[in-house]
Amino acid sequence: MDEATHELDRTRQWVKMWKTETGPVLEEIHDRELLGMSEEGARRISAVLLDVPRGNALRKDSGLVEQQFWFQKAWKK
């Protein structure tokens, strides 16, 4: 068995393990954490995900103009 075939076989085993063992366990933990989360905890996590400083109002625009700016800048590269 050559190295590429061996690596492909190991990758397939890893994916199978993730689908059948690791993934379902992590999903269960994730669901338990979400169900047990307080409203304040949800706000804190949302603020981090949205990168909004706590205590400040959410941005008033949709961010579409800024998004288009970054898309245009990336397109020119």
C-alpha positions as CSV (number, residue, x, y, z in Angstrom):
1,M,0.0,0.0,0.0
2,D,1.5,3.3,-1.0
3,E,1.6,6.4,1.2
4,A,-1.3,8.2,-0.6
5,T,-3.6,5.2,-0.3
6,H,-2.7,4.8,3.4
7,E,-3.4,8.5,4.0
8,L,-6.7,8.3,2.2
9,D,-7.7,5.2,4.3
10,R,-6.8,7.0,7.5
11,T,-8.9,10.1,6.4
12,R,-11.9,7.9,5.7
13,Q,-11.6,6.2,9.1
14,W,-11.4,9.6,10.8
15,V,-14.5,10.9,8.9
16,K,-16.4,7.7,9.8
17,M,-15.5,8.0,13.4
18,W,-16.5,11.7,13.4
19,K,-19.9,10.8,11.9
20,T,-20.7,7.9,14.1
21,E,-19.0,8.7,17.4
22,T,-17.6,12.2,17.9
23,G,-20.2,14.2,16.1
24,P,-23.2,12.9,17.9
25,V,-21.6,13.3,21.3
26,L,-20.6,16.9,20.5
27,E,-24.1,17.7,19.2
28,E,-25.6,16.3,22.4
29,I,-23.3,18.5,24.5
30,H,-24.1,21.5,22.3
31,D,-27.9,21.0,22.6
32,R,-27.6,20.6,26.4
33,E,-25.6,23.8,26.7
34,L,-28.0,25.7,24.5
35,L,-31.0,24.5,26.5
36,G,-29.3,25.4,29.8
37,M,-28.2,28.8,28.7
38,S,-29.6,31.9,30.5
39,E,-30.9,34.9,28.6
40,E,-27.8,36.9,29.8
41,G,-25.5,34.2,28.5
42,A,-27.2,34.2,25.2
43,R,-26.8,37.9,25.0
44,R,-23.1,37.7,25.8
45,I,-22.4,35.1,23.2
46,S,-24.5,36.9,20.6
47,A,-22.5,40.1,21.3
48,V,-19.2,38.3,20.8
49,L,-20.4,36.6,17.6
50,L,-21.7,39.9,16.3
51,D,-18.7,41.8,17.6
52,V,-21.0,44.3,19.3
53,P,-19.7,45.9,22.5
54,R,-22.0,45.3,25.4
55,G,-24.2,48.2,26.4
56,N,-24.2,49.8,22.9
57,A,-27.1,49.6,20.5
58,L,-26.8,47.3,17.5
59,R,-25.8,49.1,14.3
60,K,-28.6,51.0,12.6
61,D,-27.6,49.9,9.0
62,S,-27.6,46.4,7.7
63,G,-23.8,46.4,7.0
64,L,-24.5,45.7,3.3
65,V,-22.5,48.7,2.1
66,E,-19.5,47.6,4.2
67,Q,-19.9,44.1,3.0
68,Q,-19.9,45.2,-0.6
69,F,-16.7,47.3,0.0
70,W,-14.9,44.2,1.3
71,F,-16.2,42.0,-1.6
72,Q,-15.0,44.6,-4.1
73,K,-11.6,44.9,-2.4
74,A,-11.2,41.0,-2.4
75,W,-12.3,40.9,-6.1
76,K,-9.6,43.3,-7.2
77,K,-6.8,41.1,-5.7
